[in-house]
Amino acid sequence: MNNTQIIPVEAVENKILLIRGQKVLLDKDLTNLYGVETFNLNKAVKRNLNRFPEDFMFRLSREEFKNLKFHFGISSLYGGKGWGGTRKLPYVFTEQGVAMLSSVLRSERAVQVNILIMRTFVKLREILS
């Protein structure tokens, strides 16, 4: 059984947000899906920044972060863990950024989760067209 079978498609669909006119996933939501710590994901990305141009990944502005907290509620976003431990503004990853993550996170789970996420993005595009 591969790892994506334990992650329902809806769990990915519900995490995709529209920010700056792009469909994105928050770093913390991705780490929950990948089963890694946010610190480790961001560290891997920083070691490979040349693979993540602005159209693949960007940091939320304070205003965008504030709007997310207001929209989702402090305790409900990030799986009920709240925002209390967040010291830095979160990164968000576009579809291309998520695809690039599989080359930086070299686990089998990351590969399988990325396949699920890519299929979810495709499904959303089909629904919207």
VEXVOSE-882447 format. One record per residue: x, y, z of N, C-alpha, C, O, CB in turn; chain; residue in one letter. Coordinates in Angstrom, 2 decimals. Glycine has a CB too. Example, Ala and Ser with C-alpha at 12.3 -4.5 7.8 and 13.67 -1.06 7.14 Angstrom:
2
[[13.19, -5.69, 7.80], [12.30, -4.50, 7.80], [13.20, -3.30, 7.80], [14.24, -3.32, 8.46], [11.31, -4.47, 9.05], 'A', 'A']
[[12.85, -2.25, 7.08], [13.67, -1.06, 7.14], [12.90, 0.03, 7.87], [13.41, 1.14, 8.04], [14.08, -0.60, 5.72], 'A', 'S']
This chain:
129
[[0.85, -1.19, 0.00], [0.00, 0.00, 0.00], [0.89, 1.23, 0.00], [1.80, 1.34, 0.81], [-0.96, 0.01, 1.23], 'A', 'M']
[[0.61, 2.17, -0.91], [1.43, 3.39, -0.91], [0.84, 4.40, 0.06], [-0.29, 4.28, 0.51], [1.51, 3.98, -2.33], 'A', 'N']
[[1.65, 5.42, 0.37], [1.28, 6.40, 1.40], [0.09, 7.26, 1.04], [-0.60, 7.76, 1.93], [2.45, 7.28, 1.67], 'A', 'N']
[[-0.18, 7.46, -0.26], [-1.28, 8.33, -0.63], [-2.63, 7.70, -0.31], [-3.64, 8.41, -0.21], [-1.20, 8.66, -2.11], 'A', 'T']
[[-2.66, 6.38, -0.14], [-3.94, 5.74, 0.17], [-4.43, 6.11, 1.57], [-5.62, 5.96, 1.86], [-3.80, 4.24, 0.06], 'A', 'Q']
[[-3.54, 6.59, 2.43], [-3.98, 6.99, 3.76], [-4.36, 8.47, 3.80], [-4.83, 8.95, 4.83], [-2.89, 6.71, 4.77], 'A', 'I']
[[-4.14, 9.18, 2.69], [-4.49, 10.60, 2.61], [-5.65, 10.76, 1.64], [-5.48, 10.53, 0.45], [-3.26, 11.46, 2.16], 'A', 'I']
[[-6.81, 11.14, 2.14], [-7.94, 11.33, 1.22], [-7.71, 12.54, 0.31], [-7.12, 13.53, 0.73], [-9.24, 11.50, 2.02], 'A', 'P']
[[-8.18, 12.45, -0.93], [-8.04, 13.55, -1.90], [-8.63, 14.83, -1.33], [-8.09, 15.91, -1.56], [-8.73, 13.19, -3.23], 'A', 'V']
[[-9.71, 14.72, -0.60], [-10.35, 15.90, -0.02], [-9.42, 16.63, 0.94], [-9.51, 17.85, 1.09], [-11.63, 15.50, 0.72], 'A', 'E']
[[-8.51, 15.90, 1.59], [-7.56, 16.52, 2.51], [-6.63, 17.46, 1.75], [-6.17, 18.46, 2.30], [-6.75, 15.45, 3.25], 'A', 'A']
[[-6.36, 17.14, 0.50], [-5.53, 18.02, -0.33], [-6.39, 19.14, -0.90], [-6.00, 20.30, -0.84], [-4.83, 17.22, -1.47], 'A', 'V']
[[-7.54, 18.80, -1.45], [-8.42, 19.80, -2.05], [-8.73, 20.92, -1.08], [-8.74, 22.09, -1.46], [-9.72, 19.16, -2.53], 'A', 'E']
[[-8.99, 20.57, 0.17], [-9.37, 21.56, 1.18], [-8.22, 22.46, 1.61], [-8.44, 23.48, 2.27], [-9.93, 20.87, 2.37], 'A', 'N']
[[-7.01, 22.10, 1.26], [-5.84, 22.89, 1.64], [-5.40, 23.86, 0.55], [-4.61, 24.77, 0.82], [-4.68, 21.97, 1.99], 'A', 'K']
[[-5.89, 23.69, -0.66], [-5.51, 24.58, -1.76], [-6.23, 25.91, -1.60], [-7.45, 25.97, -1.51], [-5.83, 23.93, -3.14], 'A', 'I']
[[-5.44, 26.97, -1.58], [-5.95, 28.32, -1.39], [-5.69, 29.16, -2.63], [-4.81, 28.84, -3.43], [-5.31, 28.97, -0.14], 'A', 'L']
[[-6.45, 30.22, -2.80], [-6.21, 31.17, -3.88], [-5.59, 32.42, -3.28], [-6.26, 33.17, -2.57], [-7.54, 31.51, -4.66], 'A', 'L']
[[-4.32, 32.64, -3.56], [-3.59, 33.80, -3.04], [-2.84, 34.43, -4.20], [-2.15, 33.74, -4.96], [-2.62, 33.40, -1.86], 'A', 'I']
[[-2.97, 35.75, -4.33], [-2.34, 36.49, -5.44], [-2.73, 35.91, -6.79], [-1.95, 35.91, -7.73], [-0.81, 36.46, -5.30], 'A', 'R']
[[-3.96, 35.42, -6.87], [-4.47, 34.88, -8.12], [-3.92, 33.52, -8.48], [-4.12, 33.05, -9.60], [-4.19, 35.82, -9.22], 'A', 'G']
[[-3.23, 32.87, -7.55], [-2.65, 31.55, -7.82], [-3.15, 30.54, -6.80], [-3.38, 30.86, -5.64], [-1.11, 31.62, -7.79], 'A', 'Q']
[[-3.32, 29.31, -7.27], [-3.68, 28.22, -6.36], [-2.40, 27.76, -5.67], [-1.42, 27.40, -6.33], [-4.37, 27.02, -7.12], 'A', 'K']
[[-2.41, 27.78, -4.34], [-1.20, 27.49, -3.57], [-1.52, 26.60, -2.37], [-2.68, 26.45, -1.97], [-0.54, 28.78, -3.10], 'A', 'V']
[[-0.46, 26.03, -1.82], [-0.54, 25.27, -0.57], [0.44, 25.90, 0.41], [1.56, 26.24, 0.05], [-0.22, 23.76, -0.81], 'A', 'L']
[[0.01, 26.04, 1.66], [0.88, 26.57, 2.71], [1.96, 25.57, 3.08], [1.75, 24.36, 3.03], [0.05, 26.94, 3.95], 'A', 'L']
[[3.11, 26.09, 3.47], [4.21, 25.21, 3.86], [3.80, 24.26, 4.98], [4.15, 23.08, 4.95], [5.42, 26.03, 4.30], 'A', 'D']
[[3.08, 24.76, 5.95], [2.69, 23.93, 7.09], [1.71, 22.82, 6.68], [1.77, 21.71, 7.20], [2.07, 24.79, 8.19], 'A', 'K']
[[0.82, 23.13, 5.75], [-0.10, 22.10, 5.25], [0.66, 21.02, 4.48], [0.37, 19.83, 4.60], [-1.19, 22.73, 4.35], 'A', 'D']
[[1.64, 21.44, 3.70], [2.46, 20.48, 2.97], [3.25, 19.58, 3.92], [3.36, 18.38, 3.69], [3.42, 21.20, 2.02], 'A', 'L']
[[3.79, 20.17, 4.97], [4.57, 19.35, 5.91], [3.69, 18.33, 6.61], [4.13, 17.22, 6.91], [5.27, 20.23, 6.94], 'A', 'T']
[[2.44, 18.70, 6.87], [1.51, 17.73, 7.47], [1.27, 16.57, 6.51], [1.21, 15.42, 6.93], [0.18, 18.40, 7.83], 'A', 'N']
[[1.12, 16.87, 5.23], [0.91, 15.82, 4.23], [2.16, 14.96, 4.05], [2.07, 13.74, 3.92], [0.50, 16.44, 2.88], 'A', 'L']
[[3.33, 15.60, 4.03], [4.59, 14.88, 3.83], [5.06, 14.15, 5.08], [5.87, 13.22, 5.00], [5.67, 15.84, 3.39], 'A', 'Y']
[[4.55, 14.55, 6.24], [4.99, 13.94, 7.48], [6.37, 14.40, 7.91], [7.14, 13.64, 8.50], [4.99, 12.44, 7.34], 'A', 'G']
[[6.69, 15.67, 7.62], [7.97, 16.26, 8.03], [7.69, 17.54, 8.82], [6.57, 18.05, 8.81], [8.88, 16.56, 6.79], 'A', 'V']
[[8.71, 18.04, 9.49], [8.59, 19.29, 10.22], [8.73, 20.47, 9.25], [9.48, 20.39, 8.28], [9.64, 19.38, 11.35], 'A', 'E']
[[8.00, 21.56, 9.53], [8.08, 22.75, 8.68], [9.51, 23.25, 8.58], [9.96, 23.65, 7.51], [7.17, 23.86, 9.22], 'A', 'T']
[[10.22, 23.23, 9.70], [11.62, 23.67, 9.72], [12.45, 22.88, 8.70], [13.25, 23.46, 7.96], [12.22, 23.51, 11.13], 'A', 'F']
[[12.27, 21.57, 8.67], [13.04, 20.72, 7.75], [12.68, 20.97, 6.29], [13.56, 20.98, 5.43], [12.83, 19.25, 8.09], 'A', 'N']
[[11.39, 21.17, 6.00], [10.98, 21.48, 4.63], [11.61, 22.79, 4.19], [12.20, 22.87, 3.11], [9.43, 21.55, 4.52], 'A', 'L']
[[11.49, 23.82, 5.02], [12.03, 25.12, 4.65], [13.55, 25.09, 4.55], [14.12, 25.80, 3.72], [11.59, 26.17, 5.67], 'A', 'N']
[[14.21, 24.30, 5.37], [15.66, 24.17, 5.29], [16.06, 23.53, 3.95], [17.01, 23.99, 3.31], [16.20, 23.32, 6.47], 'A', 'K']
[[15.35, 22.49, 3.54], [15.63, 21.85, 2.25], [15.41, 22.82, 1.10], [16.17, 22.84, 0.13], [14.75, 20.59, 2.07], 'A', 'A']
[[14.36, 23.62, 1.20], [14.08, 24.61, 0.15], [15.18, 25.66, 0.11], [15.65, 26.02, -0.97], [12.70, 25.27, 0.39], 'A', 'V']
[[15.59, 26.15, 1.27], [16.62, 27.19, 1.30], [17.95, 26.70, 0.74], [18.71, 27.48, 0.16], [16.83, 27.69, 2.73], 'A', 'K']
[[18.24, 25.41, 0.90], [19.46, 24.85, 0.31], [19.38, 24.78, -1.21], [20.39, 24.62, -1.88], [19.72, 23.47, 0.88], 'A', 'R']
[[18.17, 24.90, -1.74], [17.94, 24.78, -3.19], [17.11, 25.95, -3.72], [16.25, 25.76, -4.57], [17.23, 23.46, -3.51], 'A', 'N']
[[17.37, 27.15, -3.23], [16.57, 28.31, -3.60], [16.51, 28.56, -5.10], [15.51, 29.09, -5.60], [17.11, 29.54, -2.91], 'A', 'L']
[[17.55, 28.20, -5.82], [17.55, 28.41, -7.27], [16.45, 27.60, -7.98], [16.10, 27.91, -9.12], [18.91, 28.03, -7.85], 'A', 'N']
[[15.91, 26.59, -7.31], [14.82, 25.78, -7.89], [13.44, 26.36, -7.61], [12.43, 25.85, -8.10], [14.90, 24.36, -7.35], 'A', 'R']
[[13.38, 27.44, -6.80], [12.09, 27.98, -6.37], [11.97, 29.47, -6.66], [12.05, 30.30, -5.74], [11.89, 27.72, -4.89], 'A', 'F']
[[11.79, 29.82, -7.94], [11.55, 31.24, -8.25], [10.20, 31.70, -7.70], [9.41, 30.89, -7.22], [11.61, 31.48, -9.79], 'A', 'P']
[[9.96, 32.98, -7.77], [8.75, 33.60, -7.19], [7.45, 32.96, -7.69], [6.46, 32.95, -6.95], [8.74, 35.08, -7.50], 'A', 'E']
[[7.42, 32.44, -8.90], [6.19, 31.83, -9.39], [6.05, 30.37, -8.93], [5.04, 29.73, -9.23], [6.15, 31.89, -10.91], 'A', 'D']
[[7.03, 29.85, -8.20], [6.95, 28.52, -7.60], [6.67, 28.60, -6.11], [5.99, 27.74, -5.55], [8.25, 27.75, -7.85], 'A', 'F']
[[7.19, 29.65, -5.46], [7.08, 29.77, -4.01], [7.25, 31.24, -3.64], [8.07, 31.95, -4.22], [8.14, 28.88, -3.27], 'A', 'M']
[[6.47, 31.69, -2.66], [6.67, 33.03, -2.13], [6.22, 33.07, -0.68], [5.44, 32.23, -0.22], [5.90, 34.09, -2.97], 'A', 'F']
[[6.74, 34.06, 0.04], [6.37, 34.24, 1.44], [5.15, 35.15, 1.50], [5.08, 36.15, 0.78], [7.57, 34.83, 2.28], 'A', 'R']
[[4.21, 34.81, 2.36], [3.03, 35.66, 2.53], [3.43, 36.99, 3.14], [4.37, 37.08, 3.94], [1.99, 34.97, 3.41], 'A', 'L']
[[2.71, 38.04, 2.76], [2.90, 39.34, 3.40], [2.19, 39.31, 4.75], [1.37, 38.42, 5.01], [2.36, 40.51, 2.49], 'A', 'S']
[[2.49, 40.26, 5.59], [1.81, 40.35, 6.91], [0.30, 40.47, 6.73], [-0.47, 39.87, 7.47], [2.34, 41.55, 7.73], 'A', 'R']
[[-0.12, 41.26, 5.74], [-1.54, 41.45, 5.48], [-2.21, 40.15, 5.02], [-3.30, 39.81, 5.49], [-1.75, 42.55, 4.43], 'A', 'E']
[[-1.57, 39.43, 4.12], [-2.11, 38.15, 3.66], [-2.21, 37.16, 4.82], [-3.20, 36.44, 4.95], [-1.23, 37.56, 2.53], 'A', 'E']
[[-1.19, 37.13, 5.66], [-1.18, 36.24, 6.82], [-2.31, 36.60, 7.78], [-3.01, 35.73, 8.29], [0.18, 36.32, 7.54], 'A', 'F']
[[-2.48, 37.90, 8.02], [-3.55, 38.38, 8.90], [-4.92, 38.00, 8.33], [-5.80, 37.59, 9.08], [-3.45, 39.91, 9.08], 'A', 'K']
[[-5.09, 38.14, 7.02], [-6.36, 37.78, 6.39], [-6.64, 36.28, 6.50], [-7.78, 35.89, 6.74], [-6.35, 38.19, 4.91], 'A', 'N']
[[-5.61, 35.45, 6.35], [-5.79, 34.00, 6.50], [-6.22, 33.67, 7.93], [-7.13, 32.87, 8.14], [-4.49, 33.25, 6.15], 'A', 'L']
[[-5.56, 34.27, 8.89], [-5.92, 34.00, 10.29], [-7.36, 34.42, 10.57], [-8.09, 33.72, 11.27], [-4.96, 34.74, 11.24], 'A', 'K']
[[-7.75, 35.56, 10.01], [-9.13, 36.03, 10.21], [-10.12, 35.10, 9.52], [-11.14, 34.73, 10.10], [-9.29, 37.47, 9.68], 'A', 'F']
[[-9.82, 34.71, 8.28], [-10.73, 33.88, 7.48], [-10.90, 32.49, 8.07], [-12.02, 31.98, 8.12], [-10.22, 33.78, 6.06], 'A', 'H']
[[-9.81, 31.87, 8.50], [-9.87, 30.49, 8.96], [-10.01, 30.35, 10.46], [-10.33, 29.27, 10.95], [-8.66, 29.77, 8.51], 'A', 'F']
[[-9.77, 31.41, 11.20], [-9.82, 31.31, 12.65], [-8.49, 30.81, 13.18], [-7.85, 29.95, 12.58], [-10.95, 30.38, 13.09], 'A', 'G']
[[-8.09, 31.35, 14.29], [-6.77, 31.05, 14.83], [-6.59, 29.57, 15.13], [-5.52, 29.02, 14.86], [-6.53, 31.85, 16.08], 'A', 'I']
[[-7.59, 28.92, 15.68], [-7.37, 27.53, 16.10], [-7.66, 26.50, 15.02], [-7.25, 25.35, 15.15], [-8.20, 27.23, 17.29], 'A', 'S']
[[-8.37, 26.88, 13.95], [-8.76, 25.87, 12.97], [-7.73, 25.68, 11.86], [-7.62, 24.58, 11.32], [-10.08, 26.23, 12.38], 'A', 'S']
[[-6.99, 26.72, 11.51], [-6.00, 26.57, 10.45], [-4.81, 25.80, 10.99], [-4.47, 25.91, 12.16], [-5.56, 27.95, 9.90], 'A', 'L']
[[-4.20, 25.03, 10.13], [-3.04, 24.20, 10.49], [-3.45, 23.09, 11.44], [-2.76, 22.81, 12.42], [-1.93, 25.04, 11.11], 'A', 'Y']
[[-4.57, 22.47, 11.14], [-4.96, 21.27, 11.85], [-5.22, 21.47, 13.33], [-4.95, 20.57, 14.13], [-3.93, 20.24, 11.68], 'A', 'G']
[[-5.73, 22.65, 13.70], [-6.07, 22.89, 15.09], [-4.89, 23.30, 15.96], [-5.06, 23.53, 17.15], [-6.68, 21.68, 15.67], 'A', 'G']
[[-3.69, 23.41, 15.36], [-2.53, 23.78, 16.15], [-2.43, 25.28, 16.36], [-1.65, 25.75, 17.20], [-1.27, 23.27, 15.49], 'A', 'K']
[[-3.21, 26.03, 15.62], [-3.19, 27.48, 15.79], [-1.94, 28.12, 15.20], [-1.15, 27.46, 14.52], [-3.29, 27.82, 17.24], 'A', 'G']
[[-1.79, 29.38, 15.47], [-0.69, 30.17, 14.91], [0.29, 30.59, 15.99], [1.24, 31.32, 15.71], [-1.23, 31.40, 14.20], 'A', 'W']
[[0.09, 30.15, 17.22], [0.90, 30.61, 18.33], [2.39, 30.42, 18.12], [3.16, 31.30, 18.50], [0.50, 29.92, 19.56], 'A', 'G']
[[2.82, 29.31, 17.54], [4.23, 29.05, 17.38], [4.83, 29.65, 16.12], [6.03, 29.50, 15.89], [4.47, 27.60, 17.38], 'A', 'G']
[[4.04, 30.32, 15.30], [4.53, 30.86, 14.04], [5.31, 32.14, 14.29], [4.73, 33.15, 14.71], [3.38, 31.10, 13.06], 'A', 'T']
[[6.62, 32.10, 14.04], [7.45, 33.29, 14.24], [7.73, 33.99, 12.93], [7.93, 35.21, 12.90], [8.76, 32.91, 14.91], 'A', 'R']
[[7.76, 33.23, 11.85], [8.03, 33.81, 10.53], [6.79, 33.69, 9.68], [5.96, 32.80, 9.89], [9.25, 33.12, 9.84], 'A', 'K']
[[6.67, 34.58, 8.72], [5.55, 34.49, 7.79], [5.71, 33.22, 6.96], [6.81, 32.91, 6.53], [5.46, 35.75, 6.88], 'A', 'L']
[[4.61, 32.49, 6.74], [4.71, 31.22, 6.02], [5.00, 31.39, 4.53], [4.70, 32.42, 3.92], [3.42, 30.44, 6.19], 'A', 'P']
[[5.60, 30.36, 3.97], [5.77, 30.26, 2.53], [4.55, 29.55, 1.96], [3.91, 28.75, 2.63], [7.09, 29.50, 2.16], 'A', 'Y']
[[4.25, 29.87, 0.71], [3.24, 29.12, -0.02], [3.88, 28.62, -1.31], [4.78, 29.25, -1.86], [1.97, 29.99, -0.31], 'A', 'V']
[[3.39, 27.47, -1.78], [3.94, 26.83, -2.96], [2.86, 26.69, -4.02], [1.76, 26.21, -3.74], [4.55, 25.45, -2.61], 'A', 'F']
[[3.18, 27.11, -5.23], [2.27, 26.93, -6.36], [2.38, 25.48, -6.82], [3.16, 24.70, -6.27], [2.59, 27.92, -7.53], 'A', 'T']
[[1.59, 25.13, -7.81], [1.65, 23.76, -8.35], [3.06, 23.41, -8.81], [3.54, 22.30, -8.56], [0.66, 23.60, -9.52], 'A', 'E']
[[3.73, 24.35, -9.48], [5.09, 24.09, -9.94], [6.05, 23.94, -8.76], [6.96, 23.12, -8.80], [5.56, 25.21, -10.87], 'A', 'Q']
[[5.84, 24.73, -7.73], [6.68, 24.63, -6.53], [6.51, 23.30, -5.83], [7.48, 22.72, -5.35], [6.35, 25.75, -5.58], 'A', 'G']
[[5.28, 22.83, -5.76], [5.02, 21.52, -5.15], [5.72, 20.43, -5.97], [6.31, 19.51, -5.40], [3.49, 21.24, -5.06], 'A', 'V']
[[5.64, 20.53, -7.29], [6.32, 19.55, -8.14], [7.82, 19.57, -7.88], [8.46, 18.52, -7.85], [6.02, 19.82, -9.64], 'A', 'A']
[[8.39, 20.75, -7.70], [9.82, 20.87, -7.45], [10.19, 20.29, -6.09], [11.31, 19.80, -5.91], [10.26, 22.34, -7.54], 'A', 'M']
[[9.28, 20.34, -5.13], [9.56, 19.80, -3.80], [9.95, 18.33, -3.84], [10.74, 17.87, -3.01], [8.36, 19.99, -2.90], 'A', 'L']
[[9.39, 17.58, -4.78], [9.72, 16.16, -4.84], [11.19, 15.92, -5.17], [11.73, 14.86, -4.86], [8.84, 15.46, -5.87], 'A', 'S']
[[11.83, 16.91, -5.81], [13.26, 16.75, -6.10], [14.13, 17.18, -4.92], [15.32, 16.87, -4.87], [13.63, 17.56, -7.33], 'A', 'S']
[[13.54, 17.88, -3.96], [14.29, 18.35, -2.80], [14.05, 17.44, -1.59], [14.96, 17.18, -0.80], [13.90, 19.80, -2.46], 'A', 'V']
[[12.82, 16.97, -1.46], [12.48, 16.02, -0.39], [12.57, 14.64, -1.02], [11.73, 14.29, -1.85], [11.04, 16.30, 0.23], 'A', 'L']
[[13.53, 13.88, -0.66], [13.82, 12.65, -1.39], [13.25, 11.40, -0.74], [13.84, 10.33, -0.83], [15.29, 12.50, -1.53], 'A', 'R']
[[12.11, 11.53, -0.09], [11.51, 10.34, 0.51], [10.45, 9.76, -0.42], [9.92, 10.46, -1.28], [10.89, 10.68, 1.89], 'A', 'S']
[[10.17, 8.50, -0.25], [9.12, 7.85, -1.04], [7.77, 8.48, -0.75], [6.95, 8.64, -1.65], [9.08, 6.33, -0.75], 'A', 'E']
[[7.53, 8.83, 0.51], [6.27, 9.47, 0.88], [6.11, 10.80, 0.14], [5.02, 11.11, -0.35], [6.20, 9.69, 2.41], 'A', 'R']
[[7.19, 11.60, 0.05], [7.12, 12.88, -0.65], [6.74, 12.67, -2.11], [5.94, 13.43, -2.66], [8.45, 13.62, -0.55], 'A', 'A']
[[7.31, 11.67, -2.73], [6.99, 11.38, -4.13], [5.52, 11.00, -4.27], [4.83, 11.53, -5.14], [7.88, 10.24, -4.67], 'A', 'V']
[[5.04, 10.11, -3.42], [3.64, 9.67, -3.50], [2.66, 10.80, -3.18], [1.63, 10.93, -3.84], [3.41, 8.50, -2.53], 'A', 'Q']
[[2.99, 11.62, -2.18], [2.12, 12.76, -1.84], [2.11, 13.76, -2.99], [1.06, 14.31, -3.31], [2.60, 13.44, -0.53], 'A', 'V']
[[3.27, 13.99, -3.62], [3.30, 14.91, -4.75], [2.44, 14.42, -5.90], [1.77, 15.22, -6.56], [4.73, 15.11, -5.22], 'A', 'N']
[[2.45, 13.14, -6.17], [1.59, 12.58, -7.22], [0.13, 12.87, -6.90], [-0.64, 13.28, -7.77], [1.83, 11.05, -7.36], 'A', 'I']
[[-0.25, 12.66, -5.65], [-1.63, 12.95, -5.23], [-1.95, 14.43, -5.40], [-3.03, 14.78, -5.89], [-1.84, 12.53, -3.77], 'A', 'L']
[[-1.04, 15.30, -5.00], [-1.27, 16.75, -5.11], [-1.39, 17.16, -6.57], [-2.27, 17.94, -6.93], [-0.14, 17.54, -4.42], 'A', 'I']
[[-0.51, 16.64, -7.43], [-0.57, 16.98, -8.86], [-1.91, 16.54, -9.46], [-2.52, 17.29, -10.22], [0.59, 16.31, -9.63], 'A', 'M']
[[-2.36, 15.35, -9.11], [-3.66, 14.87, -9.60], [-4.80, 15.75, -9.09], [-5.78, 15.97, -9.80], [-3.90, 13.41, -9.17], 'A', 'R']
[[-4.67, 16.26, -7.89], [-5.70, 17.13, -7.33], [-5.74, 18.46, -8.07], [-6.82, 18.97, -8.37], [-5.45, 17.37, -5.83], 'A', 'T']
[[-4.58, 19.03, -8.37], [-4.53, 20.27, -9.16], [-5.17, 20.05, -10.53], [-5.93, 20.90, -11.00], [-3.08, 20.76, -9.32], 'A', 'F']
[[-4.87, 18.95, -11.17], [-5.45, 18.64, -12.48], [-6.97, 18.51, -12.36], [-7.71, 19.04, -13.19], [-4.85, 17.33, -13.06], 'A', 'V']
[[-7.43, 17.81, -11.33], [-8.87, 17.64, -11.12], [-9.55, 19.00, -10.94], [-10.62, 19.24, -11.50], [-9.13, 16.75, -9.89], 'A', 'K']
[[-8.94, 19.89, -10.17], [-9.52, 21.23, -9.97], [-9.57, 22.00, -11.27], [-10.56, 22.70, -11.54], [-8.71, 22.01, -8.93], 'A', 'L']
[[-8.53, 21.89, -12.08], [-8.54, 22.57, -13.39], [-9.67, 22.04, -14.27], [-10.34, 22.81, -14.96], [-7.19, 22.39, -14.11], 'A', 'R']
[[-9.87, 20.71, -14.25], [-10.95, 20.11, -15.06], [-12.32, 20.58, -14.59], [-13.20, 20.85, -15.40], [-10.88, 18.58, -15.00], 'A', 'E']
[[-12.49, 20.69, -13.27], [-13.76, 21.15, -12.72], [-14.02, 22.60, -13.12], [-15.15, 22.96, -13.45], [-13.76, 21.02, -11.19], 'A', 'I']
[[-12.98, 23.44, -13.10], [-13.13, 24.86, -13.41], [-13.31, 25.14, -14.89], [-13.78, 26.21, -15.25], [-11.95, 25.61, -12.90], 'A', 'L']
[[-12.93, 24.18, -15.76], [-13.04, 24.46, -17.20], [-14.27, 23.86, -17.81], [-14.50, 24.01, -19.01], [-11.85, 23.94, -17.93], 'A', 'S']
